[in-house]
Every structure is written in C-alpha cells, then in structure tokens.
Amino acid sequence: FAIGFTKRRPTQVKTNTYAQASQIRDLRSKMVSILRRETANASLKDLVNKLIPGMIGKQIEKECESIFPLKDCYVRKVKTVKYPKFDAVRLADAHKGSHEEDVTADGEDLGEALLAGAGDSAIVAADIAADAELDHGPVVG
C-alpha cells in the first residue's frame, strides 16, 4: 500500500491542495502500475533494499508529477499476495552466511538442521501447513 500527499504550488495562497476525482483515479492507477513493475520480478532482498530507503516513493513522486504534484510518497504496508514455492536449500544458503550464531539451544547448527530436514518432505509439508494455520492462509487481493 502506498500513500502520497498533494503538494502546494509555489504561488498558492490556500493552505489546502485537493486533486480532482479524475486526477486521483489517474494517480492511483499510476501508483499501482509502478508498484507492480518494481515488485514483480524482484527478489526479496532486492525488494527490501528498494523499500527501506524509499526509492519507490521517490519514483512515484517523479512519475506522477505530470498528473498532479505529490510530496511525501511512501510505501506504507506490504502484503504477501502469493507465497513462493518452498525451497529449503535456497533458504539455508540465504541464511548461512548472515549470522554465525545461528544455533539451537542444544548447539545444533540451524542451517545444517534445515538442510537435513529438507530431505524429509513430510516434515517440510508439516511446517508449511503449520505456518498456513498460523497465518490463516495467503492473503489474496
């Protein structure tokens, strides 16, 4: 979800600035197309690196300037629409080099435990089912 605020013109006297309904429709459709374009083929790391510094918000401001000037555009909230297929090996590789302290209470390495458990599809299916119950399933729409 993205949010943006209308910007006052340099010579404007009024304190408020309102866009017309047709401009709001155009701004929303432009914002949605920018968000879809930026997030469609990006990996999770790339997406987080774009969201944290506000690069997508700045791009929304720049591209929507022709419709109506905006200021303070931010991506306020991100939802998972479709979960990716679970690949334990890729997940373990992503987390293996990040922290050296990734061990369980009994001293077992979590990356090794994840890779060892990846061979047993029943364990992986049970973990995915448990996560789906906790999250109430994927959010669509």
DRENDO-79223 format. One line per field, with one value per atom (N, C-alpha, C): residue number from 1; residue in one letter; atom name; x, y, z. Coordinates in Angstrom, 3 decimals, m for minus. Example, Ala and Ser with C-alpha at 12.3 -4.5 7.8 and 13.67 -1.06 7.14 Angstrom:
REM residues 2
num 1; 1; 1; 2; 2; 2
residuo A; A; A; S; S; S
atomo N; CA; C; N; CA; C
xx 13.190; 12.300; 13.200; 12.850; 13.670; 12.900
yy m5.690; m4.500; m3.300; m2.250; m1.060; 0.030
zz 7.800; 7.800; 7.800; 7.080; 7.140; 7.870
This chain:
REM residues 141
num 1; 1; 1; 2; 2; 2; 3; 3; 3; 4; 4; 4; 5; 5; 5; 6; 6; 6; 7; 7; 7; 8; 8; 8; 9; 9; 9; 10; 10; 10; 11; 11; 11; 12; 12; 12; 13; 13; 13; 14; 14; 14; 15; 15; 15; 16; 16; 16; 17; 17; 17; 18; 18; 18; 19; 19; 19; 20; 20; 20; 21; 21; 21; 22; 22; 22; 23; 23; 23; 24; 24; 24; 25; 25; 25; 26; 26; 26; 27; 27; 27; 28; 28; 28; 29; 29; 29; 30; 30; 30; 31; 31; 31; 32; 32; 32; 33; 33; 33; 34; 34; 34; 35; 35; 35; 36; 36; 36; 37; 37; 37; 38; 38; 38; 39; 39; 39; 40; 40; 40; 41; 41; 41; 42; 42; 42; 43; 43; 43; 44; 44; 44; 45; 45; 45; 46; 46; 46; 47; 47; 47; 48; 48; 48; 49; 49; 49; 50; 50; 50; 51; 51; 51; 52; 52; 52; 53; 53; 53; 54; 54; 54; 55; 55; 55; 56; 56; 56; 57; 57; 57; 58; 58; 58; 59; 59; 59; 60; 60; 60; 61; 61; 61; 62; 62; 62; 63; 63; 63; 64; 64; 64; 65; 65; 65; 66; 66; 66; 67; 67; 67; 68; 68; 68; 69; 69; 69; 70; 70; 70; 71; 71; 71; 72; 72; 72; 73; 73; 73; 74; 74; 74; 75; 75; 75; 76; 76; 76; 77; 77; 77; 78; 78; 78; 79; 79; 79; 80; 80; 80; 81; 81; 81; 82; 82; 82; 83; 83; 83; 84; 84; 84; 85; 85; 85; 86; 86; 86; 87; 87; 87; 88; 88; 88; 89; 89; 89; 90; 90; 90; 91; 91; 91; 92; 92; 92; 93; 93; 93; 94; 94; 94; 95; 95; 95; 96; 96; 96; 97; 97; 97; 98; 98; 98; 99; 99; 99; 100; 100; 100; 101; 101; 101; 102; 102; 102; 103; 103; 103; 104; 104; 104; 105; 105; 105; 106; 106; 106; 107; 107; 107; 108; 108; 108; 109; 109; 109; 110; 110; 110; 111; 111; 111; 112; 112; 112; 113; 113; 113; 114; 114; 114; 115; 115; 115; 116; 116; 116; 117; 117; 117; 118; 118; 118; 119; 119; 119; 120; 120; 120; 121; 121; 121; 122; 122; 122; 123; 123; 123; 124; 124; 124; 125; 125; 125; 126; 126; 126; 127; 127; 127; 128; 128; 128; 129; 129; 129; 130; 130; 130; 131; 131; 131; 132; 132; 132; 133; 133; 133; 134; 134; 134; 135; 135; 135; 136; 136; 136; 137; 137; 137; 138; 138; 138; 139; 139; 139; 140; 140; 140; 141; 141; 141
residuo F; F; F; A; A; A; I; I; I; G; G; G; F; F; F; T; T; T; K; K; K; R; R; R; R; R; R; P; P; P; T; T; T; Q; Q; Q; V; V; V; K; K; K; T; T; T; N; N; N; T; T; T; Y; Y; Y; A; A; A; Q; Q; Q; A; A; A; S; S; S; Q; Q; Q; I; I; I; R; R; R; D; D; D; L; L; L; R; R; R; S; S; S; K; K; K; M; M; M; V; V; V; S; S; S; I; I; I; L; L; L; R; R; R; R; R; R; E; E; E; T; T; T; A; A; A; N; N; N; A; A; A; S; S; S; L; L; L; K; K; K; D; D; D; L; L; L; V; V; V; N; N; N; K; K; K; L; L; L; I; I; I; P; P; P; G; G; G; M; M; M; I; I; I; G; G; G; K; K; K; Q; Q; Q; I; I; I; E; E; E; K; K; K; E; E; E; C; C; C; E; E; E; S; S; S; I; I; I; F; F; F; P; P; P; L; L; L; K; K; K; D; D; D; C; C; C; Y; Y; Y; V; V; V; R; R; R; K; K; K; V; V; V; K; K; K; T; T; T; V; V; V; K; K; K; Y; Y; Y; P; P; P; K; K; K; F; F; F; D; D; D; A; A; A; V; V; V; R; R; R; L; L; L; A; A; A; D; D; D; A; A; A; H; H; H; K; K; K; G; G; G; S; S; S; H; H; H; E; E; E; E; E; E; D; D; D; V; V; V; T; T; T; A; A; A; D; D; D; G; G; G; E; E; E; D; D; D; L; L; L; G; G; G; E; E; E; A; A; A; L; L; L; L; L; L; A; A; A; G; G; G; A; A; A; G; G; G; D; D; D; S; S; S; A; A; A; I; I; I; V; V; V; A; A; A; A; A; A; D; D; D; I; I; I; A; A; A; A; A; A; D; D; D; A; A; A; E; E; E; L; L; L; D; D; D; H; H; H; G; G; G; P; P; P; V; V; V; V; V; V; G; G; G
atomo N; CA; C; N; CA; C; N; CA; C; N; CA; C; N; CA; C; N; CA; C; N; CA; C; N; CA; C; N; CA; C; N; CA; C; N; CA; C; N; CA; C; N; CA; C; N; CA; C; N; CA; C; N; CA; C; N; CA; C; N; CA; C; N; CA; C; N; CA; C; N; CA; C; N; CA; C; N; CA; C; N; CA; C; N; CA; C; N; CA; C; N; CA; C; N; CA; C; N; CA; C; N; CA; C; N; CA; C; N; CA; C; N; CA; C; N; CA; C; N; CA; C; N; CA; C; N; CA; C; N; CA; C; N; CA; C; N; CA; C; N; CA; C; N; CA; C; N; CA; C; N; CA; C; N; CA; C; N; CA; C; N; CA; C; N; CA; C; N; CA; C; N; CA; C; N; CA; C; N; CA; C; N; CA; C; N; CA; C; N; CA; C; N; CA; C; N; CA; C; N; CA; C; N; CA; C; N; CA; C; N; CA; C; N; CA; C; N; CA; C; N; CA; C; N; CA; C; N; CA; C; N; CA; C; N; CA; C; N; CA; C; N; CA; C; N; CA; C; N; CA; C; N; CA; C; N; CA; C; N; CA; C; N; CA; C; N; CA; C; N; CA; C; N; CA; C; N; CA; C; N; CA; C; N; CA; C; N; CA; C; N; CA; C; N; CA; C; N; CA; C; N; CA; C; N; CA; C; N; CA; C; N; CA; C; N; CA; C; N; CA; C; N; CA; C; N; CA; C; N; CA; C; N; CA; C; N; CA; C; N; CA; C; N; CA; C; N; CA; C; N; CA; C; N; CA; C; N; CA; C; N; CA; C; N; CA; C; N; CA; C; N; CA; C; N; CA; C; N; CA; C; N; CA; C; N; CA; C; N; CA; C; N; CA; C; N; CA; C; N; CA; C; N; CA; C; N; CA; C; N; CA; C; N; CA; C; N; CA; C; N; CA; C; N; CA; C; N; CA; C; N; CA; C; N; CA; C; N; CA; C; N; CA; C; N; CA; C; N; CA; C; N; CA; C; N; CA; C; N; CA; C; N; CA; C; N; CA; C; N; CA; C; N; CA; C; N; CA; C; N; CA; C; N; CA; C; N; CA; C; N; CA; C
xx 0.843; 0.000; 0.887; 0.575; 1.359; 0.473; 1.108; 0.383; 1.187; 0.487; 1.123; 0.233; 0.839; 0.104; 0.283; m0.779; m0.712; 0.168; 0.854; 1.802; 1.245; 1.485; 1.042; 1.912; 1.310; 2.059; 2.887; 3.960; 4.802; 4.078; 3.134; 2.447; 1.083; 0.797; m0.539; m0.716; m1.927; m2.243; m2.982; m3.865; m4.637; m3.714; m4.172; m3.361; m3.561; m4.720; m5.005; m4.888; m4.564; m4.494; m5.239; m6.241; m7.050; m6.966; m6.836; m6.860; m8.290; m8.619; m9.951; m10.060; m11.286; m11.531; m10.851; m10.874; m10.220; m8.706; m8.142; m6.707; m6.348; m7.202; m6.975; m6.997; m7.956; m8.011; m6.734; m6.288; m5.071; m3.849; m3.790; m2.677; m2.650; m3.813; m3.877; m3.447; m3.935; m3.568; m2.073; m1.515; m0.077; 0.724; 0.274; 0.961; 0.934; m0.202; m0.324; 0.579; 0.622; 1.480; 2.953; 3.358; 4.747; 5.073; 4.174; 4.409; 4.495; 3.613; 3.657; 4.931; 5.315; 6.515; 7.765; 7.834; 9.026; 9.093; 7.955; 7.963; 7.785; 7.405; 7.046; 8.202; 9.331; 10.432; 11.585; 11.383; 12.454; 12.507; 13.725; 13.866; 13.542; 13.405; 13.019; 14.082; 15.354; 16.423; 16.396; 16.230; 16.191; 14.994; 13.872; 12.662; 12.839; 13.403; 13.638; 14.622; 15.654; 16.624; 16.005; 14.938; 14.233; 13.271; 12.648; 11.621; 12.205; 13.311; 13.834; 14.252; 15.031; 15.396; 14.302; 13.200; 12.105; 12.287; 13.039; 13.278; 11.990; 11.098; 9.845; 8.975; 8.946; 8.179; 8.681; 9.994; 10.569; 10.233; 10.226; 9.891; 8.420; 7.548; 6.125; 5.966; 6.668; 6.593; 7.017; 8.110; 8.661; 7.733; 7.192; 6.376; 4.963; 4.457; 3.104; 3.085; 4.238; 4.321; 3.484; 3.370; 2.618; 1.111; 0.643; m0.788; m1.148; m0.426; m0.617; 0.624; 1.177; 2.390; 2.138; 3.005; 2.891; 4.114; 3.940; 5.057; 4.862; 5.906; 5.864; 5.160; 5.634; 5.093; 5.874; 5.155; 5.785; 5.033; 5.756; 5.124; 4.885; 3.616; 3.233; 3.145; 2.745; 2.473; 2.684; 3.196; 3.433; 2.795; 2.024; 1.391; 1.905; 1.919; 2.277; 1.016; 0.970; m0.202; m0.106; 1.096; 1.295; 2.610; 2.566; 3.779; 4.625; 5.940; 6.786; 6.872; 7.294; 7.475; 8.597; 8.428; 9.389; 10.590; 11.754; 12.998; 13.943; 14.104; 14.897; 16.364; 16.882; 18.297; 18.587; 17.734; 17.930; 17.772; 16.819; 16.615; 17.830; 18.369; 19.548; 20.749; 20.913; 22.017; 21.900; 20.689; 20.474; 20.819; 20.595; 20.814; 22.140; 22.846; 24.061; 25.150; 25.413; 26.497; 26.098; 24.827; 24.384; 24.739; 24.555; 24.844; 25.598; 26.660; 27.422; 26.820; 25.937; 25.370; 24.080; 23.750; 22.502; 22.598; 22.427; 22.454; 21.241; 20.793; 19.673; 20.174; 19.282; 19.642; 20.611; 20.530; 21.431; 22.715; 22.993; 24.244; 24.223; 23.090; 22.998; 22.900; 23.610; 23.591; 22.240; 21.571; 20.243; 20.290; 21.332; 21.440; 21.570; 22.363; 22.522; 21.217; 20.513; 19.244; 18.209; 18.213; 17.253; 17.541; 18.823; 19.178; 18.891; 19.140; 18.863; 17.364; 16.570; 15.122; 14.524; 15.271; 14.751; 14.554; 15.314; 15.174; 13.880; 13.330; 12.090; 10.930; 10.225; 9.161; 7.982; 7.802; 6.702; 6.926; 8.186; 8.500; 8.269; 8.724; 8.553; 7.075; 6.292; 4.850; 4.163; 4.592; 4.000; 4.327; 5.567; 5.944; 5.141; 4.958; 4.188; 2.728; 2.166; 0.777; 0.623; 1.607; 1.545; 1.632; 2.503; 2.598; 1.310; 0.686; m0.567; m1.670; m1.694; m2.706; m2.468; m1.209; m0.899; m1.246; m0.941; m1.174; m2.579; m3.381; m4.721; m4.680; m3.628; m3.528; m3.034; m2.676; m2.184; m3.300; m2.945; m3.884; m3.929; m5.110; m5.261; m6.091; m5.624; m6.412; m5.988
yy m1.172; 0.000; 1.232; 2.169; 3.396; 4.580; 5.622; 6.839; 8.024; 9.030; 10.240; 11.437; 12.575; 13.787; 14.821; 15.574; 16.601; 17.746; 18.371; 19.429; 20.768; 21.787; 23.135; 23.704; 24.536; 25.251; 26.355; 26.806; 27.838; 29.165; 29.517; 30.807; 30.655; 29.485; 29.225; 29.914; 30.485; 31.181; 30.247; 29.410; 28.495; 27.535; 27.085; 26.138; 24.703; 24.395; 23.028; 22.909; 21.694; 21.405; 20.114; 20.155; 18.976; 18.638; 17.373; 16.911; 16.547; 16.681; 16.300; 14.780; 14.288; 12.843; 12.117; 12.708; 12.060; 12.009; 13.054; 13.057; 12.002; 11.831; 10.822; 9.432; 9.187; 7.890; 7.635; 8.647; 8.507; 8.285; 9.008; 8.844; 7.441; 6.937; 5.588; 4.533; 4.654; 3.654; 3.724; 4.923; 5.080; 4.486; 4.717; 4.172; 2.646; 2.073; 0.610; 0.043; 0.690; 0.171; 0.259; 1.323; 1.453; 0.374; 0.171; m0.841; m2.233; m2.543; m3.863; m4.040; m3.003; m3.084; m3.298; m2.606; m2.686; m3.983; m4.565; m5.743; m7.057; m7.043; m8.271; m9.252; m8.828; m9.754; m9.569; m8.821; m8.566; m9.679; m10.020; m10.986; m10.266; m11.027; m10.448; m9.470; m9.819; m8.916; m7.614; m7.720; m6.519; m5.639; m6.281; m5.542; m4.787; m5.448; m4.794; m3.644; m3.836; m2.763; m1.585; m1.801; m0.699; m0.010; m0.795; m0.240; 0.574; 0.127; 0.793; 2.244; 2.545; 3.955; 4.790; 4.190; 4.951; 5.246; 4.400; 4.636; 4.565; 3.658; 3.521; 4.756; 5.306; 6.525; 7.708; 7.826; 8.919; 8.748; 7.496; 7.240; 7.564; 7.269; 7.611; 9.119; 9.864; 11.329; 11.848; 11.303; 11.786; 11.463; 10.242; 9.839; 10.414; 10.745; 11.291; 12.819; 13.435; 14.902; 15.481; 14.767; 15.294; 15.269; 14.381; 14.307; 15.339; 15.292; 16.260; 16.207; 17.349; 17.310; 16.645; 15.719; 14.998; 15.242; 15.065; 15.105; 13.975; 13.601; 12.593; 11.307; 10.709; 9.424; 8.303; 7.380; 6.266; 4.976; 3.868; 2.559; 2.269; 2.234; 2.179; 0.764; m0.174; m1.531; m2.482; m3.662; m4.655; m5.961; m6.568; m7.857; m8.893; m10.142; m11.246; m11.725; m11.583; m11.995; m13.467; m13.897; m15.286; m15.747; m16.848; m17.371; m18.082; m17.905; m18.626; m20.099; m20.913; m22.324; m22.460; m23.362; m23.539; m24.331; m23.750; m24.421; m24.308; m25.372; m25.356; m25.079; m25.534; m25.338; m23.857; m23.194; m21.757; m20.956; m21.343; m20.643; m20.803; m21.995; m22.233; m21.460; m21.410; m20.660; m19.173; m18.659; m17.240; m16.881; m17.806; m17.516; m18.051; m18.827; m19.471; m18.467; m17.531; m16.590; m15.363; m15.180; m13.943; m13.874; m14.942; m14.947; m16.220; m16.051; m17.216; m17.828; m17.102; m17.586; m18.375; m18.772; m19.482; m20.929; m21.117; m22.458; m22.616; m23.856; m24.133; m24.209; m24.437; m24.494; m25.636; m26.728; m27.852; m27.763; m26.612; m26.406; m26.856; m27.292; m27.762; m26.559; m26.624; m25.554; m25.566; m24.392; m24.325; m24.583; m24.114; m24.352; m25.833; m26.513; m27.958; m28.680; m28.239; m28.875; m28.661; m27.478; m27.188; m28.041; m28.151; m28.980; m30.451; m30.908; m32.303; m32.577; m31.618; m31.787; m31.624; m31.022; m30.792; m32.098; m33.132; m34.408; m35.105; m34.796; m35.433; m34.508; m34.838; m33.953; m33.889; m34.907; m34.874; m33.768; m33.580; m32.527; m31.163; m31.005; m29.730; m29.432; m30.441; m30.238; m29.885; m30.513; m30.214; m28.790; m28.335; m26.962; m25.952; m26.225; m25.312; m25.276; m26.427; m26.469; m25.718; m25.858; m25.147; m23.646; m23.204; m21.777; m21.248; m22.042; m21.605; m21.465; m22.344; m22.241; m21.008; m20.703; m19.520; m18.239; m18.222; m17.009; m16.947; m17.962; m18.054; m18.067; m18.633; m18.783; m17.531; m17.616; m16.446; m15.441; m14.157; m13.093; m12.850; m12.894; m12.687; m11.443; m10.588; m9.435; m8.155
zz 0.000; 0.000; 0.000; m0.838; m0.948; m0.604; m0.111; 0.230; m0.298; m0.777; m1.270; m0.967; m0.751; m0.410; m1.504; m1.756; m2.789; m2.313; m3.259; m2.948; m3.407; m2.625; m2.988; m4.093; m4.908; m5.946; m5.274; m5.911; m5.275; m5.022; m5.886; m5.722; m5.060; m4.531; m3.984; m2.632; m2.408; m1.168; m0.212; m0.741; 0.106; 0.855; 2.015; 2.785; 2.319; 1.752; 1.311; m0.199; m0.631; m2.053; m2.302; m3.149; m3.437; m4.912; m5.211; m6.592; m6.962; m8.230; m8.691; m8.722; m8.786; m8.735; m9.895; m11.079; m12.225; m12.040; m11.428; m11.154; m10.110; m9.118; m8.076; m8.697; m9.602; m10.296; m11.087; m11.806; m12.602; m11.715; m10.595; m9.667; m9.077; m8.697; m8.123; m9.130; m10.362; m11.369; m11.674; m11.702; m11.945; m10.784; m9.555; m8.379; m8.392; m8.735; m8.777; m9.857; m11.013; m12.092; m11.710; m11.025; m10.577; m9.549; m8.592; m7.565; m8.174; m9.109; m9.751; m10.564; m11.284; m12.108; m11.252; m10.120; m9.277; m8.475; m8.146; m7.274; m8.010; m9.274; m9.969; m10.065; m10.522; m10.763; m9.788; m8.724; m7.770; m6.726; m6.317; m5.225; m3.919; m2.862; m1.572; m1.080; m1.236; m0.801; m1.590; m2.907; m3.739; m3.383; m3.119; m2.770; m1.455; m0.462; 0.830; 0.658; m0.162; m0.403; m1.134; m1.896; m2.544; m1.579; m0.700; 0.180; 1.329; 1.908; 3.099; 2.832; 1.793; 1.587; 0.929; 0.520; m0.076; m1.541; m2.246; m3.669; m4.483; m4.131; m4.880; m4.675; m3.459; m3.200; m4.009; m4.112; m4.913; m6.390; m6.839; m8.233; m8.501; m7.537; m7.674; m7.785; m6.933; m6.987; m8.356; m8.875; m10.142; m11.312; m11.352; m12.496; m12.444; m11.260; m11.137; m11.205; m11.348; m11.387; m12.520; m13.641; m14.778; m14.521; m13.654; m13.347; m12.282; m11.159; m10.077; m9.202; m8.785; m7.974; m6.614; m6.247; m4.976; m4.122; m2.825; m1.886; m0.877; m0.213; 0.850; 0.405; m0.662; m1.119; m0.451; 0.146; 0.846; 0.561; 0.633; 0.651; 2.122; 2.503; 3.904; 4.431; 3.585; 4.036; 2.865; 3.149; 2.111; 2.548; 1.662; 1.938; 0.958; 1.416; 0.544; m0.150; m1.461; m2.218; m2.573; m2.942; m3.311; m2.712; m1.967; m1.360; m2.408; m2.374; m3.316; m2.925; m3.877; m3.567; m2.559; m1.612; m0.536; m1.035; m0.932; m1.310; m0.126; 0.620; 1.848; 1.575; 0.467; 0.161; m0.077; m0.854; m1.102; 0.170; 1.017; 2.280; 3.177; 3.252; 4.073; 3.537; 2.212; 1.626; 1.919; 1.899; 2.166; 3.600; 4.525; 5.939; 6.463; 5.689; 6.176; 6.507; 5.644; 5.871; 6.662; 6.950; 7.584; 9.062; 9.806; 11.238; 11.590; 12.320; 12.746; 14.012; 14.695; 15.954; 15.757; 14.543; 14.276; 14.751; 16.031; 16.603; 17.501; 17.665; 18.552; 19.978; 20.924; 22.338; 22.631; 21.884; 22.125; 21.301; 20.661; 19.950; 18.503; 17.980; 16.603; 15.662; 14.545; 13.557; 12.841; 12.796; 12.187; 10.685; 10.003; 8.569; 8.267; 9.062; 8.877; 9.181; 10.238; 10.603; 9.507; 8.904; 7.843; 6.610; 6.268; 5.115; 5.371; 6.597; 6.922; 6.870; 7.329; 7.318; 5.940; 5.004; 3.657; 2.902; 3.283; 2.602; 2.943; 4.105; 4.541; 4.176; 3.113; 2.625; 3.587; 4.431; 5.407; 6.430; 6.853; 7.813; 7.183; 5.944; 5.245; 5.042; 4.644; 4.445; 5.757; 6.853; 8.160; 8.578; 8.306; 8.645; 7.833; 6.568; 5.713; 6.158; 6.504; 6.974; 8.288; 9.186; 10.465; 10.250; 9.326; 9.024; 8.416; 7.557; 6.934; 7.970; 8.964; 10.019; 10.870; 11.150; 11.949; 11.213; 9.929; 9.130; 8.545; 8.752; 8.177; 6.671; 6.100; 4.657; 3.993; 2.717; 1.998; 1.741; 1.765; 1.515; 0.017; m0.558; m1.981; m2.203; m3.088; m3.475; m2.923
